[in-house]
Amino acid sequence: MQALIAWIGLTLSCLATHLSAEPLPRPDKPTIPESSSWTESLLSRVFLGHAVPAGANNWSCRPSHGENPVVLIHGTFSSSALSFGALAPRLSNAGVCVFTLNYGGKSDSDWFQGVEAVDDSAQEVTRFIGLVKAATGARHVTLVGHSQGGLVGFYSLKFLGARQDVNRFIALAPSVQGTRIAKTPKRSEVEYCLACADQHPKSDIVQSLRQGGITVPGVSYAVLASKNDQVVLPVESQFVREPGVQNLYIQDVYPEKTVSHSGMLYDDDSLTLIVDLVLGRR
């Protein structure tokens, strides 16, 4: 229970640093308004009942010729509405067909998702990718995963056949090699968050992913991290040092930028980088 409390406390403290931040600069005349902060996304969930962010899950959307639909995967103790209140509409305003899901919750109605076992969550995500591909008629899907969503994405591609449907994966601050804030690698020793144990560097999930290489042929990979991250530690462990993987710090492009693990999802410069990576412009 202490490990769970510590994990939630650190996650919420990271969020809190952004609740009082100034609103983000918004693109000129956006078709779909972006949430400017975690606060705004939370309020839209609480008072408006928005289970998914604006701009996402338009099942009649068809990608332009040669373009991919995009699937967004949130992280631990989060949801699609909380994580992607800015990114989903920004991608949609750029002409992208955007889809996202809530996964890994104790129930579908839970506000905080992403707590069940990573391999079970990866099965949910893999099935959803197949649904998006079938609905849009696209040859391939672009996957974007934040935090645990990055670990889930790598797992789905390597072990569950998602490589057949995905040809580009953007991992944002991924816990692909675990994080040292996780207290135990044993699911039997946690009371609620199995995914927290799975994100320990010595967990069976992380160890199996490392064996024989993390990446798979036929998929283009990019990892985006922030040097200020205090959740997935050490920060360097977010990078995948394998051929064909683009590893990038936000500070490589914006040297003076201070942005946290969760803050990258509501920081204007970081969002610009993410969109560029998704669209293959960087």
C-alpha positions in Angstrom: 0.0 0.0 0.0 2.9 2.3 0.7 4.2 1.8 -2.8 0.8 2.7 -4.2 0.6 5.9 -2.1 4.1 6.9 -3.1 3.3 6.4 -6.8 0.0 8.3 -6.7 1.6 11.1 -4.7 4.5 11.7 -7.1 2.1 11.5 -10.1 -0.3 14.0 -8.6 2.6 16.3 -7.5 3.8 16.4 -11.1 0.3 17.3 -12.3 -0.1 19.9 -9.6 2.9 21.9 -11.0 0.8 22.5 -14.1 -2.6 23.2 -12.6 -1.7 26.8 -11.9 0.3 27.4 -15.1 -0.7 30.0 -17.6 -2.9 28.8 -20.4 -1.1 27.5 -23.5 -0.8 29.6 -26.6 -3.3 28.1 -29.0 -3.1 27.7 -32.7 -4.7 30.3 -34.9 -8.4 29.7 -35.3 -8.5 26.0 -34.3 -11.4 24.1 -35.6 -11.6 22.1 -32.4 -10.6 23.9 -29.1 -7.7 22.4 -27.1 -7.7 22.0 -23.4 -5.0 24.4 -22.0 -4.1 22.3 -19.0 -4.8 19.2 -17.0 -7.2 21.3 -14.9 -9.4 22.1 -17.9 -9.4 18.4 -19.1 -10.3 17.3 -15.6 -13.2 19.8 -15.4 -14.5 18.7 -18.8 -14.5 15.1 -17.5 -16.1 16.0 -14.1 -18.8 18.5 -15.2 -19.3 17.7 -18.9 -18.9 14.0 -18.8 -16.3 13.9 -21.6 -14.8 10.4 -21.5 -12.6 11.0 -24.5 -10.9 14.3 -25.6 -12.4 16.6 -28.3 -11.4 15.6 -31.8 -11.0 11.9 -31.0 -13.0 8.9 -32.0 -14.8 10.2 -35.1 -15.4 6.8 -36.6 -16.5 8.4 -39.9 -13.0 10.0 -40.3 -11.0 8.7 -43.3 -7.3 9.5 -43.6 -6.0 11.3 -46.7 -4.3 9.1 -49.2 -1.1 7.7 -47.8 -1.7 9.0 -44.3 -2.2 7.0 -41.1 -4.9 7.3 -38.5 -3.3 7.8 -35.0 -4.1 5.9 -31.8 -3.2 7.6 -28.5 -2.4 5.5 -25.4 -2.5 7.2 -22.0 -0.4 6.3 -18.9 -0.9 5.1 -15.3 -3.6 6.7 -13.1 -4.8 8.7 -16.1 -7.3 8.4 -19.0 -7.6 9.5 -22.6 -9.6 12.6 -21.6 -7.0 13.7 -18.9 -3.9 12.9 -21.0 -4.9 14.1 -24.5 -7.1 17.1 -24.0 -4.6 19.2 -26.0 -2.9 16.6 -28.3 -6.1 15.0 -29.7 -7.6 18.2 -31.0 -4.3 19.5 -32.2 -3.8 16.4 -34.3 -7.4 16.6 -35.5 -7.0 20.2 -36.5 -3.9 19.1 -38.5 -6.2 16.8 -40.5 -5.3 13.6 -38.7 -7.9 11.0 -37.8 -7.4 10.5 -34.1 -8.5 7.7 -31.9 -8.0 6.8 -28.3 -9.3 4.5 -25.6 -9.4 4.1 -21.8 -7.7 0.8 -20.9 -6.5 -1.0 -17.8 -9.2 0.3 -15.3 -10.8 -1.7 -12.6 -14.0 -0.7 -14.3 -14.9 1.3 -17.4 -16.3 4.1 -15.2 -13.2 4.6 -13.1 -11.7 8.1 -13.6 -8.1 6.8 -13.3 -7.3 4.0 -15.7 -4.1 2.2 -16.6 -3.7 0.2 -13.3 -4.2 -3.4 -14.5 -1.5 -5.8 -15.7 0.5 -4.4 -18.6 0.1 -7.6 -20.7 -3.7 -7.5 -20.3 -3.8 -3.8 -21.1 -1.7 -4.5 -24.2 -4.3 -6.9 -25.4 -7.0 -4.2 -25.1 -4.8 -1.8 -27.0 -4.0 -4.3 -29.8 -7.6 -5.1 -30.3 -8.4 -1.4 -30.5 -5.7 -0.8 -33.1 -7.3 -3.5 -35.3 -10.7 -1.8 -34.9 -9.3 1.6 -36.0 -7.5 0.1 -39.0 -10.7 -1.7 -40.1 -12.9 1.3 -39.6 -10.7 3.7 -41.5 -9.6 1.4 -44.2 -6.0 2.4 -43.6 -3.0 0.1 -44.4 -1.3 1.1 -41.2 -1.8 3.0 -37.9 0.6 5.4 -36.1 0.8 4.7 -32.4 1.5 7.3 -29.7 2.0 6.2 -26.1 2.7 8.3 -23.1 4.5 6.8 -20.0 3.0 3.4 -19.4 1.3 3.8 -22.7 4.8 3.7 -24.2 5.6 0.4 -22.5 2.2 -1.0 -23.6 2.9 0.0 -27.1 6.3 -1.6 -27.2 4.8 -4.8 -25.7 1.9 -4.9 -28.2 4.3 -4.5 -31.1 6.7 -7.2 -30.0 4.5 -9.9 -28.5 0.9 -9.4 -29.7 1.1 -8.9 -33.4 0.4 -5.1 -33.5 3.4 -4.8 -35.9 1.0 -6.0 -38.6 -1.1 -2.9 -38.2 1.4 -0.3 -37.0 4.3 1.2 -39.0 5.2 4.2 -36.8 5.4 4.4 -33.0 6.0 7.6 -31.0 6.8 6.9 -27.4 6.5 9.9 -25.0 8.5 9.5 -21.8 8.0 5.7 -21.9 8.6 3.4 -19.0 9.9 0.9 -21.5 12.7 -0.2 -19.2 10.9 0.5 -15.9 11.3 3.3 -13.4 13.2 3.3 -10.1 10.2 4.8 -8.3 8.4 1.5 -8.6 8.8 -0.3 -5.3 8.5 -4.0 -6.2 8.5 -6.1 -9.4 6.1 -8.6 -7.9 2.4 -8.3 -8.6 1.6 -10.4 -5.5 3.0 -7.6 -3.4 0.8 -4.8 -4.6 -2.8 -4.2 -3.5 -4.3 -2.2 -6.4 -1.9 -1.2 -9.2 -0.5 -4.2 -11.0 0.8 -1.9 -13.7 3.0 -0.2 -11.0 4.8 -3.5 -10.3 5.1 -4.2 -14.0 7.0 -0.9 -14.4 9.7 -2.0 -12.1 13.0 -2.5 -13.9 13.2 -6.1 -12.8 9.6 -7.0 -13.6 8.8 -10.0 -15.8 7.3 -7.6 -18.3 10.3 -5.4 -18.6 12.8 -8.3 -18.6 10.9 -10.2 -21.4 10.8 -7.0 -23.5 14.6 -6.6 -23.2 15.4 -10.1 -24.3 16.3 -10.3 -28.0 15.8 -6.5 -28.5 12.9 -4.2 -27.8 12.0 -3.1 -31.3 10.7 -5.1 -34.3 11.4 -4.8 -38.0 9.0 -2.8 -40.2 8.2 -0.2 -37.5 9.7 3.3 -37.4 10.3 4.3 -33.7 10.8 7.7 -32.0 11.2 8.4 -28.3 10.7 11.9 -26.9 11.8 12.6 -23.3 12.3 15.6 -21.0 15.4 16.0 -18.9 13.2 17.3 -16.1 11.2 14.1 -15.8 10.8 12.9 -12.2 8.5 9.9 -12.8 10.3 7.6 -15.3 13.8 7.4 -13.8 16.6 7.5 -14.7 15.5 9.6 -17.6 18.0 8.0 -19.9 16.2 4.7 -19.5 13.4 6.1 -21.6 15.6 5.9 -24.7 15.8 2.7 -26.7 19.4 2.4 -28.0 18.7 0.2 -31.0 19.1 0.7 -34.7 16.2 2.7 -36.3 15.1 4.4 -33.2 15.1 8.2 -33.0 15.8 9.3 -29.4 15.2 13.0 -28.7 15.1 15.2 -25.7 12.7 18.1 -25.8 15.7 20.2 -24.7 17.6 19.2 -27.8 15.2 21.5 -29.7 14.3 23.9 -26.8 17.4 24.1 -24.6 15.9 26.4 -22.0 12.6 24.4 -21.7 11.6 23.1 -18.3 8.8 20.5 -18.7 7.8 17.6 -16.6 6.7 14.0 -17.3 3.1 14.9 -17.6 3.6 18.6 -18.5 4.8 17.7 -22.0 1.2 16.9 -22.9 0.1 20.4 -22.3 3.2 22.4 -23.2 2.9 24.2 -26.5 6.4 23.6 -27.7 6.3 20.0 -26.7 3.0 19.5 -28.5 4.6 21.0 -31.6 7.4 18.5 -31.4 5.0 15.6 -30.9 2.9 16.6 -33.9 6.0 16.9 -36.0 7.1 13.4 -35.0 3.7 12.0 -35.7 3.6 13.5 -39.1 7.1 12.5 -39.9 8.3 16.1 -40.2 11.3 15.7 -37.8 
